[in-house]
Amino acid sequence: MKREQILMIATLALVAFLSWRLMTSESFSRGPGRVRSLGLELEEMRIGEPVVGLEVAGDARDAFVRPQDDFPLEPLSLPAPPLVEMPDLLPPPIPDSGADHWSAHLYQRAEAPRGDLNDLIDPSEVDLASDEDISESSSGLGEEEGFGDIDYSTQYDSLKIDAIRAIYGFILDDDVSSRYDKRVGDTIRFQEVRPSTGEERFAPRDFTSEDYQSFAFAKTLRNEIELKSREMRGASAGRTVELRDHVAWLLESGMREPVAFGYAEERARQLITLAPDDALNWLALGAVWERTFRFDEAFTMYAQLAGEPLPDQALDLGLDIQGGRFETVAGMRVAMARILRRIGVDQDAENLLRRADALQPGDATALTGLGVLLLDQGRASEALEPLERVAAMPFNRSSQIALRAGYELGRAYLTLGRWDDASKAFSDNARAAGSDLRGAIARQGEVAAAYLGGKFGEAQQLADDAITEDGALPALLYLRGLATGADGGSAAEMVRDLRAAAEGAPLDAAPPLAALAFYYDLMGMGTEADETLARALELDPELPYARYLQARWAARDGQLDEASATLRSLVARSPRCAAALAELGWLLHQQSAYEAAEVAFRRAVAAQPNNPSDPEAWSDLTLRRGLNQVELSDWEAAGNHFREALELQPSLYAAQNGLALVAYSEGDLAQAISDFSYLQDNLRQLPDDPQAQYAAVWQERAQKHATLRLWEDPFDGNRLRPGWEVQQDARNGVGPALREGRLTIVGNHQDQGITRASRQVTALHFQSFGGDLLVGDDHRGDAGLMLAIETRQGRQTWFFKVFRDREGSLVYHTKQGAKEDRRQLSRRITPGIPVRVTFELDREPTTPVLTVRVDDSVVYSEPAPVLKSAAGALVYGVYAETSNALPVDTSLDNVSVIYAKP
């Protein structure tokens, strides 16, 4: 019998025997069996620890995952798409709404005004006269003919000698003040002068009543004060209103002629003597003391007259004051509150004003003072109630208190962002004021309301009308310049107005200078912009808009810390200024403070208007917020922000690129490619658009990156992984082998030659190769890593080697055909210390670029045309080479290779 048949019979016999034993066991015995009684309680089940709880040494491998020797690369880290500069904040007007409302219409992408700064001057139309022409035209004029039309009465005193002759000069007197008491007919000592030059003509002489007909003092403010004050000395009680007006005029004149303040107090005391029961007379004296900074005296008098408590050691004013004489008159407490506000005690001032209103509800001064106080404290909504009560009172709208209340009501509406209400309040106030100075101030408010409301063309027209009516006041020139710039008007006219505004009010020139700096920068005049902003900050270091520009430009120049400090201080003062919050948010993003940036962006969005006039500015803010969410890896929030930005501005292609970035980051390569392709299709007529270029570049990179695989070998097994070629070049008595977790080439060469261990990859698919090279103390030759293109017969058509020569120097050697380059580098490699050598091929340029690094230092980076379309295999690995029978000792570890997998 055959062996297979014998084995089959033996197997059948064994199976039959085991079956018989099973049938005859106790469990299957024949005959009826005795039924045993079973207990009701089950024994406790003995179950061991579950398998999932067993400890496993090392990293456990999922049994259901298919083994693989390479892995996909980590996704690319896509940068943000190209961004334009953030929107601009136009300069605010005066009066202003405050920074909280700047962003409603002033936050936008501003355009430079039209034209050139020289447009106002056409040299061909200017007839320039030379100094010679001027001298010739005036040489024939005599003294009387040349100056016959000049009114010398504004410069000199005069004596009328007869009906046709008058002389000019100075009325003299030993007592300067008594000269104003002279009357026609008195003897007058007179110094005659030549009026055209001011030179004295003769010695002073006395003119008696027979020598002159009349005389007149020069029409100067000092003379007017002296003469009017002497006239009012004899005023009776019936002229108290006229006398109070005279005191008010003296106070207005005191800044130019300080002597007026002394006369003002004299006339105010005269008022009290004439009519002590009239509270307005006491208030006139208090106004004199306030204007001359004698606040203690003024406050003491007001408090005594109002019956308010004072310290025991109150000032002695030298007046017969009956305590509480005007207890129910609101004006006394209003005056007290005014002084308290000057020294910063606003809470006590508010209490006094509310008490004054309670005592005399119809008093407009108390309500106006309370409204102004609340408005200055930023409590505009509370200020409306008292100011609107004044507006509803039936009294003369042209009175000073009514004009002030109307103006402050318009300012309150501005602060609340109610532009139309503000415009109406200012317009009504201007009509009531007529030619009064307050009319010009109200017209400024009307222009500011139109400008803040985004009606720039209307604001420019209103400013033109106001200048026609009130003259070229600096504030009106400033407003017209702002409106011209915002409306895209003439650059020359805008600059002219802003410069004139700064020159016309040099102490208040900071706002027009800051506005001028903004437009200089917008027009590309960087040096002028920096210099002008510096001048504005020198005048007012805390001007909010100038500080905003300072921070914005510092961030643009890379001075992030300085910009951050400035913006934080601005936001602390104006916590609802959306433009400043947006700038701060993006600055924090640039400083990698992404969580803080999100807080700033969220606050900016909360402060933005419901229906922005310029959606482009707010779409930019939403886009940047989305980019910040990308850095926080909140892909859902980022996508929502990008979609919201596109809703505000469908042509914001940076947001479309943002959506592609989010899709790629979420691992949806197909959606990312679709988003990139959709954008490129929209911009097919504009291939040079930065967004189209970004989409094209990163679409290609993402697609190519998806084909790349990473192969690593840490040499941690018991034998080499498949693919290593270690036999072909092991003919000199040394064979590459796996020892102590490294691929080693150790031993003694029997002759000159090379021993190497290598792998290969299709040349067109190669991306990078790197490994740790270690050379031992006993090595006596070259040892390094290499790349080479080889034919099937093993002939190298190109190679690049990085190695340590026998003297310890680092060398690279490359060769293609007859072209060869060998260079010894300045670095030396210490035996026993590993170095990391990497070969990286960038295939994105038209000609691929090969970069070689040693420990992250670039030692070579040049185009490698041979690798662009090389056919065949690219071989990489480690080698040892000697020129004689010498010992070799080198090893390779931690190999990583990146290649494209079709």
C-alpha positions in Angstrom: 0.0 0.0 0.0 1.0 3.5 -0.6 2.0 5.8 2.3 -1.0 8.1 1.8 -3.5 5.1 2.1 -1.9 3.8 5.3 -2.1 7.3 6.8 -5.8 7.6 5.9 -6.7 4.2 7.5 -4.9 5.1 10.7 -6.8 8.4 10.9 -10.2 6.7 10.4 -9.4 4.2 13.1 -8.5 6.9 15.6 -11.7 8.8 15.0 -13.8 5.6 15.4 -12.2 4.9 18.7 -12.8 8.4 20.1 -16.5 8.3 19.0 -17.0 5.0 20.9 -15.5 6.3 24.1 -17.8 9.3 23.9 -21.0 7.2 23.4 -20.2 5.0 26.4 -19.4 7.8 29.0 -21.5 8.5 32.1 -23.4 11.3 30.5 -24.8 9.0 27.9 -25.3 5.7 29.9 -28.2 3.5 28.9 -31.3 3.0 31.1 -33.3 5.4 33.2 -31.1 7.7 35.3 -31.8 9.1 38.8 -32.8 12.7 38.6 -30.6 14.8 41.0 -32.1 17.8 42.8 -30.6 21.1 41.8 -30.2 24.1 44.1 -32.0 27.3 43.2 -28.9 29.5 43.8 -26.4 29.8 41.0 -22.8 29.7 41.7 -20.9 32.9 41.2 -19.5 33.1 37.7 -15.7 33.1 37.6 -14.9 35.5 34.8 -11.4 36.8 34.2 -10.3 40.3 33.3 -11.6 41.3 29.9 -9.2 41.2 27.0 -9.4 45.0 26.5 -8.1 45.5 29.9 -4.9 43.5 29.4 -1.7 45.5 29.4 0.2 45.3 26.2 3.9 46.1 25.9 4.6 48.7 23.3 2.1 50.2 20.8 -0.6 47.7 20.0 -1.6 47.4 16.3 -5.3 47.4 15.3 -5.8 43.9 14.0 -8.3 45.1 11.5 -6.0 47.7 9.9 -4.3 46.6 6.8 -0.5 46.6 7.3 1.3 49.2 5.2 4.9 50.4 4.9 4.1 54.0 4.1 1.7 56.7 5.2 0.1 59.8 3.9 1.7 63.1 4.9 0.1 65.5 7.4 -2.1 68.0 5.6 -0.5 71.2 4.4 -0.8 74.3 6.6 -2.4 76.7 4.2 -1.6 80.4 4.9 -4.2 83.1 4.9 -5.2 84.4 1.5 -3.8 87.8 0.5 -5.4 90.7 2.2 -5.6 94.4 1.4 -5.2 97.0 4.1 -8.0 97.4 6.6 -10.7 99.9 6.0 -10.0 103.6 6.9 -11.5 105.7 9.6 -12.3 109.2 8.3 -11.4 112.1 10.5 -14.2 113.2 12.9 -15.8 116.7 12.8 -16.2 119.4 15.5 -18.7 119.2 17.2 -18.2 115.4 17.4 -20.4 112.5 18.3 -17.6 110.8 20.2 -15.7 107.7 19.1 -18.6 105.3 19.8 -20.4 106.5 16.6 -17.4 107.2 14.3 -17.8 103.8 12.7 -21.4 104.2 11.6 -20.4 106.1 8.4 -16.8 107.1 8.7 -15.4 103.5 8.7 -15.0 102.7 5.1 -12.5 102.2 2.3 -11.5 105.8 1.6 -10.3 107.0 -1.8 -7.7 109.7 -2.3 -9.2 113.1 -3.3 -9.0 114.0 -7.0 -6.3 116.0 -8.7 -3.0 117.5 -7.7 -2.1 119.9 -4.9 -1.1 122.5 -7.5 -4.5 122.6 -9.2 -5.5 125.8 -7.4 -2.7 127.8 -9.0 -2.3 128.2 -12.8 1.1 130.0 -13.4 0.0 131.1 -16.9 -2.8 133.2 -15.4 -0.8 134.9 -12.7 0.7 138.4 -13.7 3.7 138.7 -11.4 4.9 142.3 -10.8 8.6 142.9 -10.1 9.9 145.2 -7.3 11.0 147.6 -10.0 7.5 147.9 -11.4 6.1 148.6 -8.0 8.6 151.3 -7.3 7.9 153.0 -10.6 4.2 153.0 -10.1 4.5 154.6 -6.7 7.3 157.1 -7.4 5.0 159.8 -8.7 2.7 159.8 -5.7 3.1 162.5 -3.1 2.5 161.9 0.6 -1.0 163.2 0.6 -2.0 161.5 -2.6 -0.6 158.1 -1.6 -2.4 157.9 1.7 -5.4 160.1 1.3 -8.0 157.4 1.9 -6.5 156.0 5.1 -8.6 156.6 8.3 -6.1 157.7 10.9 -8.8 158.1 13.5 -8.3 154.4 14.5 -4.7 155.1 15.4 -4.4 158.6 16.7 -6.2 161.2 18.7 -7.3 164.2 16.6 -8.0 167.9 16.9 -10.3 169.6 14.4 -8.7 173.0 13.9 -11.3 174.4 11.5 -13.9 173.3 9.0 -11.4 171.7 6.6 -8.2 171.0 8.7 -7.5 168.4 11.3 -4.3 167.3 13.0 -3.4 163.9 14.4 -1.3 162.9 17.4 -1.8 162.3 21.1 -3.7 164.1 23.8 -1.4 164.5 26.8 -2.0 164.9 30.5 0.0 164.6 33.6 -2.7 162.2 35.0 -3.3 159.6 32.3 -6.8 158.7 33.5 -7.9 162.3 33.8 -7.4 163.0 30.1 -10.6 161.1 29.5 -12.5 163.6 31.6 -11.8 166.6 29.2 -14.6 168.4 27.5 -14.6 170.6 24.4 -13.4 174.1 25.4 -10.8 172.8 27.9 -7.2 173.5 27.3 -5.6 170.4 25.6 -2.0 169.6 25.5 -1.4 167.9 22.2 1.6 166.1 20.5 1.2 166.3 16.7 2.6 163.5 14.6 3.0 162.8 10.9 0.2 160.2 10.5 1.8 158.3 7.6 5.0 157.5 9.7 4.1 158.3 13.3 7.0 160.7 13.6 6.6 163.8 15.9 6.3 167.0 13.9 6.6 169.7 16.6 7.1 169.9 20.3 3.9 169.4 22.4 1.8 172.5 22.8 -1.4 173.7 24.5 -4.5 174.3 22.5 -7.1 176.6 24.1 -10.8 176.8 23.2 -10.0 179.5 20.6 -7.4 177.2 18.9 -9.7 174.2 18.0 -13.3 173.4 17.3 -13.5 169.8 18.7 -11.3 166.8 19.6 -11.6 163.1 19.5 -9.8 160.2 21.0 -8.5 157.4 18.8 -11.0 154.6 18.2 -9.2 152.0 20.2 -10.7 149.5 22.6 -8.9 151.0 25.6 -10.3 154.4 24.8 -13.8 153.0 24.3 -13.6 151.2 27.7 -12.5 154.4 29.5 -15.1 156.6 27.9 -18.1 154.2 28.3 -17.1 153.4 31.9 -17.1 157.1 32.7 -20.5 157.5 31.0 -22.0 154.6 33.1 -20.7 155.9 36.4 -23.7 158.2 36.6 -26.3 155.6 35.6 -29.5 155.6 37.7 -31.5 152.6 38.9 -33.6 152.8 35.8 -30.7 151.8 33.7 -29.8 148.6 35.4 -30.4 146.4 32.4 -28.1 148.7 30.3 -25.6 148.6 33.1 -25.6 144.8 33.3 -25.0 144.6 29.5 -22.1 147.0 30.0 -20.6 144.7 32.6 -21.0 141.8 30.2 -19.3 143.8 27.5 -16.4 144.7 29.8 -15.9 141.0 30.7 -15.7 140.1 27.0 -13.2 142.9 26.4 -11.0 142.1 29.4 -8.9 139.4 27.6 -7.7 142.1 25.1 -7.6 145.0 27.6 -7.2 143.8 31.2 -8.2 147.2 32.5 -11.8 146.3 31.6 -12.0 143.8 34.5 -11.4 146.5 37.1 -14.2 148.6 35.6 -16.4 145.6 35.4 -16.2 145.0 39.1 -16.8 148.7 39.8 -19.9 148.7 37.7 -21.2 145.4 39.2 -20.9 146.8 42.7 -22.7 149.9 41.4 -25.5 147.6 40.2 -25.9 146.1 43.7 -26.0 149.5 45.3 -28.7 150.7 42.8 -30.9 147.5 42.9 -29.9 145.1 45.7 -33.1 143.1 45.4 -32.4 142.0 41.9 -30.6 138.7 41.9 -29.2 139.3 38.4 -27.1 142.2 39.8 -25.5 139.9 42.4 -24.9 137.3 39.7 -23.2 140.0 37.6 -20.7 140.6 40.4 -20.1 136.9 40.8 -19.5 136.6 37.0 -16.8 139.2 37.3 -15.1 137.3 40.2 -15.3 134.0 38.2 -13.8 135.6 35.1 -10.9 136.9 37.2 -10.4 133.5 38.9 -11.6 134.6 42.4 -13.7 131.5 42.7 -13.7 131.4 46.5 -15.2 134.8 46.8 -17.8 134.1 44.1 -18.8 130.7 45.6 -19.1 132.2 49.1 -21.4 135.0 47.9 -23.6 132.6 45.9 -23.9 130.2 48.9 -24.7 133.0 51.4 -27.4 134.4 49.1 -28.8 130.9 48.5 -28.8 130.0 52.2 -26.5 127.0 51.6 -24.2 126.0 54.5 -20.5 127.1 54.4 -17.5 126.5 56.7 -17.3 128.5 59.8 -14.4 130.5 58.5 -16.0 131.9 55.4 -14.4 134.8 53.5 -15.3 138.4 54.4 -16.5 139.9 51.1 -17.0 143.4 52.4 -20.7 143.3 51.3 -23.9 143.6 53.2 -25.3 140.1 52.4 -28.5 138.9 53.9 -28.2 135.1 54.2 -30.7 133.2 52.2 -31.9 136.4 50.5 -32.4 134.5 47.2 -33.1 131.0 48.6 -35.7 130.2 46.0 -33.8 131.6 43.1 -32.3 128.8 40.9 -29.5 131.0 39.5 -27.5 131.1 42.7 -27.2 127.3 42.9 -26.6 127.1 39.1 -23.6 129.5 39.7 -22.4 127.4 42.6 -22.6 124.3 40.4 -20.7 126.0 37.7 -17.8 126.7 40.1 -17.9 123.2 41.5 -17.6 121.8 37.9 -14.5 123.9 37.3 -12.8 122.2 40.2 -14.0 118.7 39.2 -16.7 118.2 41.9 -19.4 117.0 39.5 -21.5 115.0 41.9 -22.1 117.9 44.2 -22.7 120.1 41.2 -25.4 117.7 39.9 -27.1 117.7 43.3 -27.2 121.5 43.4 -28.6 121.7 39.9 -31.3 119.2 40.7 -32.2 121.1 43.8 -32.3 124.3 41.8 -34.7 122.7 39.3 -36.9 121.5 42.1 -37.1 124.9 43.7 -37.7 126.7 40.4 -38.9 124.2 37.8 -39.3 126.8 35.0 -35.7 128.0 35.2 -33.9 127.3 32.0 -30.4 127.9 33.4 -30.7 125.1 35.9 -32.0 122.6 33.3 -29.4 123.7 30.7 -26.6 123.4 33.3 -27.9 119.9 34.3 -28.1 118.8 30.7 -24.6 120.0 29.9 -23.2 118.2 33.0 -24.9 114.9 32.1 -23.8 115.3 28.5 -20.1 115.9 29.4 -20.2 112.9 31.7 -21.3 110.7 28.7 -24.9 110.3 29.9 -26.4 111.7 26.8 -29.7 109.8 27.1 -30.2 111.3 30.5 -29.3 114.8 29.3 -32.1 114.7 26.7 -34.9 115.1 29.3 -33.8 118.5 30.8 -32.6 119.9 27.4 -35.9 118.9 25.7 -37.8 120.6 28.5 -35.9 123.8 27.8 -36.7 123.4 24.1 -40.4 123.2 24.9 -40.5 126.3 27.1 -42.3 129.3 25.6 -39.7 132.0 25.7 -37.5 134.0 23.4 -35.6 131.5 21.2 -32.9 134.1 20.5 -32.0 134.6 24.1 -28.5 133.5 25.1 -29.8 130.7 27.4 -32.2 129.4 24.7 -29.4 129.4 22.1 -27.1 127.5 24.4 -29.7 125.0 25.3 -30.6 124.4 21.7 -27.0 123.9 20.7 -26.4 121.4 23.6 -29.6 119.6 22.6 -28.2 119.1 19.1 -24.9 117.9 20.6 -26.8 115.4 22.7 -28.5 114.0 19.6 -25.1 113.8 17.9 -23.7 111.8 20.9 -26.6 109.4 20.6 -26.1 109.0 16.8 -29.5 110.6 15.9 -28.2 112.5 13.0 -31.5 113.8 11.6 -32.7 115.1 15.0 -29.3 116.7 15.6 -29.4 118.4 12.2 -32.9 119.8 12.9 -31.9 121.0 16.4 -28.8 122.8 15.0 -30.8 124.3 12.1 -33.5 125.7 14.4 -30.8 127.1 16.7 -29.0 128.8 13.8 -32.2 130.4 12.5 -33.0 131.7 16.0 -29.4 133.1 16.5 -29.4 135.0 13.2 -26.1 136.9 12.9 -25.2 136.2 16.5 -21.9 134.2 17.0 -24.0 131.3 18.3 -25.6 131.1 14.9 -22.2 130.3 13.3 -21.6 127.7 16.0 -25.0 126.1 15.4 -24.3 126.0 11.6 -21.1 124.1 12.4 -23.2 121.5 14.3 -25.5 121.2 11.3 -22.5 120.5 9.0 -21.1 118.0 11.5 -24.5 116.1 11.7 -24.6 115.7 7.9 -21.0 114.6 7.8 -21.4 112.0 10.6 -24.6 110.8 8.9 -22.6 110.0 5.8 -24.1 112.8 3.7 -20.8 114.2 2.6 -22.0 116.1 -0.4 -24.7 117.8 1.7 -22.1 118.6 4.4 -19.9 120.3 1.9 -22.7 122.4 0.6 -23.8 123.4 4.1 -20.2 124.3 4.9 -20.0 126.5 1.8 -23.2 128.3 2.7 -22.0 128.8 6.3 -18.7 130.3 5.2 -20.6 132.6 2.8 -22.8 133.8 5.8 -20.3 133.7 8.7 -17.0 134.2 7.0 -14.0 131.8 6.7 -14.0 130.7 10.4 -11.3 128.1 11.1 -13.9 125.6 12.3 -16.0 126.0 9.2 -12.9 125.6 7.0 -12.1 122.4 8.9 -15.5 121.0 8.3 -15.5 121.9 4.6 -12.1 120.3 4.2 -13.4 117.1 5.8 -16.5 117.0 3.6 -14.5 117.7 0.5 -12.1 114.8 1.2 -14.8 112.3 2.2 -16.8 113.2 -0.9 -13.8 112.6 -3.2 -13.5 116.3 -4.1 -10.5 118.3 -5.1 -7.3 117.5 -3.2 -6.0 121.0 -3.6 -9.2 122.6 -2.2 -9.3 120.1 0.7 -5.6 120.7 1.7 -6.1 124.5 1.4 -9.1 124.4 3.8 -7.4 122.2 6.3 -4.2 124.2 6.3 -6.1 127.4 6.7 -8.1 126.0 9.6 -4.8 125.0 11.3 -3.3 128.4 10.7 -6.4 130.3 11.7 -6.6 128.7 15.1 -3.0 127.7 16.0 -3.8 126.6 19.6 -6.6 124.4 18.4 -4.9 123.1 15.3 -4.5 119.5 16.3 -7.8 118.2 14.7 -7.1 119.8 11.2 -3.5 118.7 11.3 -4.5 115.1 12.1 -7.0 115.1 9.3 -4.4 116.6 7.0 -2.0 113.8 8.0 -4.6 111.2 7.1 -5.2 112.6 3.6 -1.5 113.1 3.0 -1.0 109.4 3.7 -3.9 108.4 1.5 -2.3 110.4 -1.3 1.0 108.7 -0.9 2.8 111.6 0.8 4.3 109.5 3.6 6.9 112.0 4.8 4.5 114.9 5.0 1.9 112.6 6.7 4.4 111.6 9.5 5.5 115.2 10.0 2.0 116.6 10.2 0.8 113.9 12.6 3.8 114.6 14.8 2.7 118.3 14.9 -0.8 117.3 15.8 0.3 115.1 18.7 2.7 117.8 19.9 -0.3 120.1 20.3 -2.6 117.5 21.8 -0.9 114.2 22.8 -4.3 112.6 23.8 -6.3 113.6 20.7 -8.2 110.3 20.0 -8.1 110.3 16.2 -4.4 111.3 16.1 -3.7 108.4 18.5 -5.7 106.1 16.3 -3.6 107.1 13.3 -0.4 106.7 15.3 -1.3 103.1 16.3 -2.4 102.2 12.8 0.8 103.4 11.2 3.0 101.9 13.9 1.3 98.5 13.2 1.9 98.9 9.5 5.6 99.6 10.1 5.9 96.4 12.3 6.0 98.2 15.7 3.3 95.9 17.1 4.0 96.5 20.8 3.8 100.3 20.5 0.6 100.0 18.4 -0.9 97.6 20.9 -0.3 99.9 23.8 -1.8 102.9 22.0 -4.9 101.0 20.8 -5.5 99.5 24.2 -5.5 103.0 25.8 -7.9 104.2 23.0 -10.3 101.3 23.5 -10.2 101.9 27.2 -11.5 105.4 26.7 -13.9 104.5 23.9 -15.0 100.9 24.5 -17.6 101.0 21.6 -15.4 102.3 18.9 -15.7 99.5 16.4 -12.9 100.8 14.1 -10.4 100.8 17.0 -11.6 97.4 18.2 -11.2 95.9 14.7 -7.6 97.3 14.5 -6.9 95.9 18.0 -8.3 92.5 17.1 -6.2 92.2 14.0 -3.1 93.4 15.8 -3.6 90.7 18.5 -4.0 88.2 15.7 -0.7 89.2 14.3 0.8 88.8 17.8 -0.6 85.2 17.9 -3.0 86.2 20.8 -5.9 84.5 19.0 -8.2 84.2 22.0 -7.8 87.8 22.9 -8.2 88.8 19.2 -11.6 87.0 19.1 -12.8 89.0 22.1 -11.8 92.2 20.4 -13.5 91.1 17.1 -16.7 90.1 19.0 -16.9 93.5 20.7 -16.3 95.2 17.3 -19.2 93.3 15.8 -21.4 94.1 18.7 -20.7 97.8 18.2 -21.2 97.8 14.4 -24.4 99.5 13.1 -27.3 97.4 12.0 -27.4 98.7 8.5 -23.8 99.8 7.7 -23.5 102.4 4.9 -20.4 100.7 3.6 -20.8 96.9 3.9 -17.3 96.4 2.4 -15.7 97.6 5.6 -17.7 95.2 7.8 -17.2 92.3 5.4 -13.5 92.8 5.9 -13.9 92.7 9.6 -15.9 89.4 9.3 -13.3 88.0 7.0 -10.5 88.7 9.5 -12.5 87.3 12.3 -12.9 84.1 10.3 -9.1 83.9 9.7 -8.6 84.2 13.4 -11.0 81.3 14.0 -8.9 79.3 11.6 -6.0 79.8 13.9 -8.2 78.6 16.8 -9.1 75.5 14.7 -12.8 76.3 15.0 -13.6 75.3 11.4 -17.3 75.6 11.8 -17.2 79.2 13.1 -14.6 80.2 10.5 -16.8 78.9 7.7 -19.8 80.8 9.0 -17.8 84.0 9.1 -16.5 83.5 5.6 -20.1 82.9 4.3 -21.3 86.0 6.2 -18.6 88.1 4.6 -19.6 86.9 1.2 -23.2 87.8 1.9 -22.1 91.4 2.8 -19.8 91.5 -0.2 -20.2 88.8 -2.9 -17.0 89.9 -4.6 -14.8 89.3 -1.5 -12.9 86.5 -3.1 -10.6 86.3 -0.1 -13.5 84.8 1.8 -14.1 82.3 -1.0 -10.5 81.2 -0.6 -11.1 81.1 3.2 -13.9 78.6 2.6 -11.5 76.4 0.5 -9.0 76.7 3.4 -11.6 75.5 5.9 -12.7 72.6 3.7 -9.1 71.4 3.3 -8.4 71.8 7.0 -11.4 69.6 7.7 -10.0 66.9 5.4 -12.5 67.5 2.6 -10.0 67.8 -0.3 -12.7 67.4 -3.0 -14.6 70.4 -1.6 -11.5 72.5 -1.2 -10.6 71.8 -4.9 -14.1 72.7 -5.9 -14.0 76.0 -4.0 -10.6 76.9 -5.5 -11.9 76.0 -9.0 -15.1 78.0 -8.5 -13.1 81.1 -7.6 -10.7 80.7 -10.5 -13.6 80.4 -12.9 -15.1 83.7 -11.5 -11.7 85.4 -12.1 -10.9 83.8 -15.4 -10.7 87.2 -17.0 -8.3 88.4 -14.3 -5.6 85.7 -14.0 -3.2 88.0 -12.3 -5.6 88.8 -9.5 -3.9 87.9 -6.1 -6.9 85.8 -5.1 -6.9 83.8 -8.3 -3.1 83.2 -8.1 -3.5 82.1 -4.4 -6.3 79.6 -5.4 -4.3 78.3 -8.4 -1.1 77.8 -6.4 -2.7 76.1 -3.3 -5.0 74.0 -5.4 -2.1 72.5 -7.2 -0.1 72.1 -4.0 -2.9 70.4 -2.2 -3.5 68.0 -5.1 0.1 67.1 -5.3 0.5 66.9 -1.6 -2.4 64.4 -1.4 -0.3 61.9 -3.6 2.8 62.1 -1.3 3.6 59.2 1.0 6.0 59.0 3.9 8.2 55.9 4.3 10.3 55.6 7.5 12.8 53.0 8.7 14.1 53.3 12.3 15.9 49.9 11.9 14.2 48.6 15.1 13.5 45.1 13.9 15.5 41.9 13.8 16.2 42.1 10.1 16.2 44.7 7.3 12.9 45.6 5.8 12.2 44.6 2.2 13.7 46.8 -0.4 17.2 47.4 1.0 19.9 46.3 -1.4 22.9 45.2 0.6 24.4 42.4 -1.6 25.3 44.1 -4.8 28.1 46.3 -3.4 29.3 44.0 -0.7 32.3 42.5 -2.5 35.2 43.9 -0.6 34.8 41.7 2.4 32.3 44.0 4.2 28.6 43.5 4.2 25.9 46.0 5.3 24.0 44.6 8.3 21.4 45.5 10.9 23.1 46.0 14.3 22.0 47.7 17.5 19.1 49.4 15.8 21.2 50.9 12.9 22.2 49.9 9.4 25.9 49.5 9.7 28.9 49.1 7.3 31.7 47.9 9.6 34.8 45.9 8.9 38.0 45.9 6.8 37.9 46.4 3.0 40.1 43.9 1.2 40.9 46.5 -1.5 39.9 49.9 -2.6 36.2 50.3 -3.4 32.8 51.2 -2.2 30.3 49.3 0.1 26.8 50.7 0.1 23.3 49.9 1.3 20.6 51.4 -0.9 16.9 51.5 -1.9 15.3 53.0 -5.0 12.2 54.9 -6.0 11.0 56.0 -9.4 12.9 59.2 -10.2 9.8 61.2 -11.2 8.1 60.4 -7.9 11.0 61.3 -5.6 10.5 64.2 -3.1 12.9 63.9 -0.2 15.4 61.5 1.5 16.9 62.0 4.9 18.8 60.0 7.5 21.2 60.2 10.5 24.8 59.5 9.4 27.3 58.3 12.1 31.0 57.8 11.4 33.1 55.7 13.8 36.6 56.4 15.2 38.2 53.6 13.1 36.9 54.7 9.7 39.6 55.5 7.3 37.9 56.8 4.1 34.8 58.6 2.9 31.4 57.9 4.4 28.2 59.6 3.6 24.7 59.6 2.0 24.0 59.7 -1.7 21.4 60.2 -4.4 21.9 58.8 -7.8 20.1 58.1 -11.1 21.1 54.7 -12.3 20.3 52.7 -15.4 19.2 49.1 -15.2 22.8 48.1 -15.8 23.9 50.1 -12.8 25.5 52.9 -14.6 25.1 56.3 -12.8 24.1 59.2 -15.1 23.9 61.6 -12.2 24.7 61.6 -8.5 25.0 63.8 -5.4 26.9 62.8 -2.4 27.4 64.4 1.0 30.2 62.7 3.0 32.9 63.0 5.6 36.3 62.6 4.1 39.2 60.8 5.9 40.4 64.1 7.4 37.0 64.7 9.0 35.8 67.5 6.7 32.3 67.7 5.2 32.2 67.6 1.4 29.6 67.5 -1.2 30.2 66.0 -4.6 27.8 66.1 -7.6 28.3 64.8 -11.2 26.3 64.7 -14.4 28.1 63.4 -17.4 31.4 65.3 -17.8 30.2 68.1 -15.5 31.4 67.7 -12.0 31.4 69.9 -8.8 33.2 68.9 -5.6 33.3 71.3 -2.7 34.8 71.1 0.8 32.7 72.9 3.3 34.0 74.7 6.4 32.2 72.3 8.8 33.9 69.2 10.3 32.1 66.0 11.5 33.1 64.6 14.8 33.4 60.8 15.0 30.7 59.1 17.1 28.3 62.0 16.8 25.4 61.6 14.3 24.5 64.3 11.8 21.2 64.6 10.0 21.5 64.9 6.2 18.5 65.6 4.0 17.9 65.9 0.3 14.7 67.8 -0.6 13.5 68.4 -4.1 11.1 71.3 -4.7 9.2 70.4 -7.9 7.0 73.6 -7.9 9.4 75.8 -9.9 9.7 75.1 -13.7 13.1 73.7 -13.0 13.1 71.6 -9.7 15.4 72.9 -7.0 17.5 70.5 -4.9 18.2 71.6 -1.4 20.7 69.7 0.8 20.8 70.3 4.6 23.1 69.1 7.3 21.5 69.5 10.7 19.1 72.0 9.3 21.9 74.2 7.8 21.6 74.5 4.0 24.8 73.5 2.3 23.5 73.4 -1.2 20.4 74.7 -3.0 20.5 74.9 -6.8 18.2 74.0 -9.8 18.5 70.3 -10.8 17.3 70.1 -14.4 18.1 66.4 -14.6 15.5 65.6 -12.0 12.7 67.3 -13.9 11.9 64.4 -16.2 14.5 61.8 -15.3 13.7 58.3 -16.5 14.5 55.2 -14.5 15.2 54.7 -10.8 16.6 57.1 -8.3 18.8 55.3 -5.8 19.4 56.6 -2.3 21.3 55.2 0.7 24.6 55.1 2.7 28.0 54.2 1.5 31.6 53.8 2.7 34.6 54.2 0.3 38.3 53.6 0.8 41.3 54.1 -1.6 43.0 51.0 -0.1 42.4 48.0 2.1 41.4 50.1 5.1 38.8 49.7 8.0 35.4 51.2 7.5 32.9 52.1 10.3 29.7 54.0 9.4 26.0 53.6 10.0 22.6 55.0 9.0 19.6 55.5 11.2 16.1 57.1 11.2 15.6 57.1 7.4 12.6 59.0 6.0 11.6 59.1 2.4 8.8 61.1 0.8 7.6 60.2 -2.7 4.5 60.5 -4.8 2.3 57.5 -5.2 0.4 57.5 -8.5 
